[in-house]
Amino acid sequence: MKSLLENINKAFDHRIRLGIMSVLMVNDRVDFTTLKELLGVTDGNLASHIKALETEAYIQVEKQFIGKKPNTRYLATTAGKTAFKNHIEALEKLIQKS
């Protein structure tokens, strides 16, 4: 028998990472400023959580220039989408059992 916690993913154990992935699941690409505003976090806080998700290969970073201004956008990878869906499903099963 599988453990209820088996598909709980430690990469998503923080509300900011959950927020980042939630936003990226419903948007193709989102820039840093938009993520920061939607989640209500500081630059440094957001950057550290983005780095954690990038290290897991759950998000991809795209850097470009719009005019002379740098623009950094993020998108969820296929692996990230799958891992996040599995995580959410595991949370739902856990809630249903309680």
ZAFI-192409 format. One record per residue (C-alpha): residue in three letters; x negated, y negated, z negated; residue number from 1. Coordinates in steps of 0.05 Angstrom, whole numbers, plus 32768, in hexadecimal, padded with zeros to 4 digits. Layout:
<rec residu="Ala" east="X" north="Y" up="Z" num="NUM"/>
...
//
This chain:
<rec residu="Met" east="8000" north="8000" up="8000" num="1"/>
<rec residu="Lys" east="7FE6" north="7FBB" up="8013" num="2"/>
<rec residu="Ser" east="7FD9" north="7F88" up="7FDD" num="3"/>
<rec residu="Leu" east="8006" north="7F4B" up="7FDF" num="4"/>
<rec residu="Leu" east="7FC8" north="7F20" up="7FDC" num="5"/>
<rec residu="Glu" east="7FA3" north="7F43" up="8015" num="6"/>
<rec residu="Asn" east="7FB1" north="7F0F" up="804A" num="7"/>
<rec residu="Ile" east="7FAA" north="7ED2" up="801C" num="8"/>
<rec residu="Asn" east="7F70" north="7EAC" up="803B" num="9"/>
<rec residu="Lys" east="7F40" north="7E87" up="800D" num="10"/>
<rec residu="Ala" east="7F31" north="7E56" up="8046" num="11"/>
<rec residu="Phe" east="7F77" north="7E39" up="803C" num="12"/>
<rec residu="Asp" east="7F75" north="7E37" up="7FF0" num="13"/>
<rec residu="His" east="7F75" north="7DEB" up="7FED" num="14"/>
<rec residu="Arg" east="7FB0" north="7DBE" up="7FFD" num="15"/>
<rec residu="Ile" east="7F87" north="7D92" up="802C" num="16"/>
<rec residu="Arg" east="7F72" north="7DCF" up="8056" num="17"/>
<rec residu="Leu" east="7FBA" north="7DE7" up="8057" num="18"/>
<rec residu="Gly" east="7FCE" north="7DA1" up="806E" num="19"/>
<rec residu="Ile" east="7F99" north="7D9E" up="80A5" num="20"/>
<rec residu="Met" east="7FAE" north="7DE2" up="80C0" num="21"/>
<rec residu="Ser" east="7FF8" north="7DD1" up="80BB" num="22"/>
<rec residu="Val" east="7FEE" north="7D92" up="80E4" num="23"/>
<rec residu="Leu" east="7FC3" north="7DB7" up="8118" num="24"/>
<rec residu="Met" east="7FF5" north="7DEF" up="811F" num="25"/>
<rec residu="Val" east="8029" north="7DBF" up="813A" num="26"/>
<rec residu="Asn" east="7FFC" north="7D8F" up="8161" num="27"/>
<rec residu="Asp" east="7FCB" north="7DA1" up="8199" num="28"/>
<rec residu="Arg" east="7F96" north="7D70" up="817F" num="29"/>
<rec residu="Val" east="7F93" north="7D3E" up="8147" num="30"/>
<rec residu="Asp" east="7F5F" north="7D09" up="813A" num="31"/>
<rec residu="Phe" east="7F3B" north="7CFC" up="80F8" num="32"/>
<rec residu="Thr" east="7F61" north="7CBB" up="80E8" num="33"/>
<rec residu="Thr" east="7FA5" north="7CDB" up="80F4" num="34"/>
<rec residu="Leu" east="7F93" north="7D17" up="80C7" num="35"/>
<rec residu="Lys" east="7F79" north="7CE8" up="8092" num="36"/>
<rec residu="Glu" east="7FB9" north="7CBE" up="8093" num="37"/>
<rec residu="Leu" east="7FE8" north="7CFA" up="8095" num="38"/>
<rec residu="Leu" east="7FC6" north="7D1D" up="805B" num="39"/>
<rec residu="Gly" east="7FB7" north="7CDE" up="8032" num="40"/>
<rec residu="Val" east="7F6E" north="7CF0" up="8024" num="41"/>
<rec residu="Thr" east="7F2B" north="7CCD" up="8027" num="42"/>
<rec residu="Asp" east="7EF9" north="7CD4" up="8060" num="43"/>
<rec residu="Gly" east="7EC9" north="7CFD" up="8037" num="44"/>
<rec residu="Asn" east="7EFE" north="7D2B" up="801B" num="45"/>
<rec residu="Leu" east="7F1C" north="7D39" up="8060" num="46"/>
<rec residu="Ala" east="7ED7" north="7D43" up="807F" num="47"/>
<rec residu="Ser" east="7EC3" north="7D77" up="804B" num="48"/>
<rec residu="His" east="7F03" north="7D9F" up="8056" num="49"/>
<rec residu="Ile" east="7EFD" north="7D9A" up="80A2" num="50"/>
<rec residu="Lys" east="7EB6" north="7DB4" up="809C" num="51"/>
<rec residu="Ala" east="7ECE" north="7DF0" up="8073" num="52"/>
<rec residu="Leu" east="7F02" north="7E01" up="80A8" num="53"/>
<rec residu="Glu" east="7ED0" north="7DF6" up="80E0" num="54"/>
<rec residu="Thr" east="7E9E" north="7E25" up="80BE" num="55"/>
<rec residu="Glu" east="7ED3" north="7E5B" up="80BF" num="56"/>
<rec residu="Ala" east="7EDF" north="7E4D" up="810A" num="57"/>
<rec residu="Tyr" east="7F27" north="7E3C" up="80FA" num="58"/>
<rec residu="Ile" east="7F23" north="7DF7" up="8119" num="59"/>
<rec residu="Gln" east="7EFD" north="7DDA" up="8153" num="60"/>
<rec residu="Val" east="7EE0" north="7D93" up="8154" num="61"/>
<rec residu="Glu" east="7EE1" north="7D68" up="8193" num="62"/>
<rec residu="Lys" east="7EB9" north="7D28" up="8193" num="63"/>
<rec residu="Gln" east="7EC1" north="7CF3" up="81CA" num="64"/>
<rec residu="Phe" east="7EC0" north="7CA9" up="81D5" num="65"/>
<rec residu="Ile" east="7EFD" north="7C80" up="81E3" num="66"/>
<rec residu="Gly" east="7EE0" north="7C41" up="8200" num="67"/>
<rec residu="Lys" east="7EA5" north="7C34" up="81D2" num="68"/>
<rec residu="Lys" east="7EC5" north="7C52" up="8195" num="69"/>
<rec residu="Pro" east="7EB7" north="7C9A" up="817F" num="70"/>
<rec residu="Asn" east="7EF3" north="7CC7" up="8178" num="71"/>
<rec residu="Thr" east="7EF3" north="7D0A" up="8155" num="72"/>
<rec residu="Arg" east="7F2D" north="7D3A" up="8161" num="73"/>
<rec residu="Tyr" east="7F3C" north="7D7E" up="8144" num="74"/>
<rec residu="Leu" east="7F63" north="7DBA" up="815C" num="75"/>
<rec residu="Ala" east="7F73" north="7DFD" up="813E" num="76"/>
<rec residu="Thr" east="7F4E" north="7E38" up="815E" num="77"/>
<rec residu="Thr" east="7F72" north="7E78" up="8170" num="78"/>
<rec residu="Ala" east="7F51" north="7E9A" up="8134" num="79"/>
<rec residu="Gly" east="7F66" north="7E60" up="8108" num="80"/>
<rec residu="Lys" east="7FAE" north="7E64" up="811E" num="81"/>
<rec residu="Thr" east="7FB0" north="7EAF" up="8113" num="82"/>
<rec residu="Ala" east="7F90" north="7EAA" up="80CE" num="83"/>
<rec residu="Phe" east="7FBE" north="7E71" up="80B9" num="84"/>
<rec residu="Lys" east="7FFD" north="7E96" up="80D0" num="85"/>
<rec residu="Asn" east="7FE6" north="7ED4" up="80AA" num="86"/>
<rec residu="His" east="7FD9" north="7EAA" up="806D" num="87"/>
<rec residu="Ile" east="801E" north="7E89" up="806F" num="88"/>
<rec residu="Glu" east="8040" north="7ECD" up="807A" num="89"/>
<rec residu="Ala" east="801A" north="7EE9" up="803E" num="90"/>
<rec residu="Leu" east="8030" north="7EAE" up="8013" num="91"/>
<rec residu="Glu" east="8079" north="7EB9" up="8029" num="92"/>
<rec residu="Lys" east="8076" north="7F03" up="8017" num="93"/>
<rec residu="Leu" east="8058" north="7EF2" up="7FD4" num="94"/>
<rec residu="Ile" east="808F" north="7EC0" up="7FC6" num="95"/>
<rec residu="Gln" east="80C5" north="7EF2" up="7FDB" num="96"/>
<rec residu="Lys" east="80AA" north="7F26" up="7FAA" num="97"/>
<rec residu="Ser" east="80AE" north="7EF7" up="7F6F" num="98"/>
//
